[in-house]
């Protein structure tokens, strides 16, 4: 399978990974509010489901990860097709 993605120098790939790691940490903390932890020793009443709030949060998360990488790609004619397919 051919890779149609433009070449990114390894240093730039590292910058992307580090920036995305910061986003992962930020959203991991925010997503903890949606996690239900149950133990056998104490009954915990789970928080009410919040599918809309979770959906919005996951959308923000995905968008931030996408933009970090998309902003680093070099300008070229096929860039839009690569990023949005």
C-alpha positions in Angstrom: 0.0 0.0 0.0 1.5 3.3 -1.1 1.6 6.2 1.4 0.3 9.4 -0.3 1.2 11.6 2.7 3.9 14.2 2.1 7.3 13.5 3.6 7.9 15.2 7.0 11.4 15.3 8.5 11.8 13.3 11.6 12.4 16.4 13.7 9.0 17.7 12.6 7.3 14.4 13.3 8.7 14.6 16.9 7.4 18.1 17.3 4.0 16.9 16.2 4.1 13.9 18.6 5.1 16.1 21.5 2.4 18.7 20.8 -0.2 15.9 20.5 1.0 14.4 23.8 0.1 17.7 25.5 -3.4 17.5 24.0 -3.7 13.9 25.1 -2.9 14.8 28.7 -5.3 17.8 28.7 -8.2 15.7 27.4 -7.4 12.7 29.5 -8.0 14.8 32.5 -11.2 16.2 31.1 -12.5 12.8 30.1 -12.0 11.4 33.6 -15.4 13.0 34.5 -17.1 10.6 32.2 -15.5 7.5 33.7 -17.5 5.4 36.1 -15.4 3.6 38.7 -17.0 0.8 40.6 -15.7 -1.1 43.5 -17.1 -4.1 45.3 -16.6 -2.5 48.7 -18.7 0.6 48.1 -21.7 1.2 45.9 -21.1 4.2 43.7 -24.0 5.9 42.0 -22.8 6.6 38.5 -23.1 10.1 37.1 -26.0 10.6 34.7 -25.1 9.8 31.1 -24.0 12.8 29.1 -23.8 11.7 25.5 -24.0 15.2 24.0 -21.3 16.5 26.3 -19.0 13.5 25.7 -19.6 13.9 21.9 -18.7 17.6 22.0 -15.6 16.9 24.1 -14.4 14.1 21.8 -15.0 16.3 18.8 -12.8 19.0 20.3 -10.1 16.5 21.1 -10.0 15.0 17.6 -10.0 18.5 16.1 -7.0 19.6 18.2 -5.0 16.5 17.2 -5.9 17.0 13.6 -4.9 20.7 13.5 -1.6 20.2 15.2 -0.6 17.8 12.4 -2.3 19.6 9.6 -0.6 22.9 10.3 2.8 21.3 9.9 2.3 19.9 6.4 4.1 21.8 3.6 1.9 23.7 1.1 1.3 21.6 -2.0 -1.5 21.2 -4.5 -2.8 17.9 -3.2 -2.6 18.8 0.5 -6.4 19.4 0.9 -7.2 16.0 -0.6 -4.7 14.3 1.7 -5.9 16.0 4.9 -9.6 15.8 4.3 -10.0 12.3 2.9 
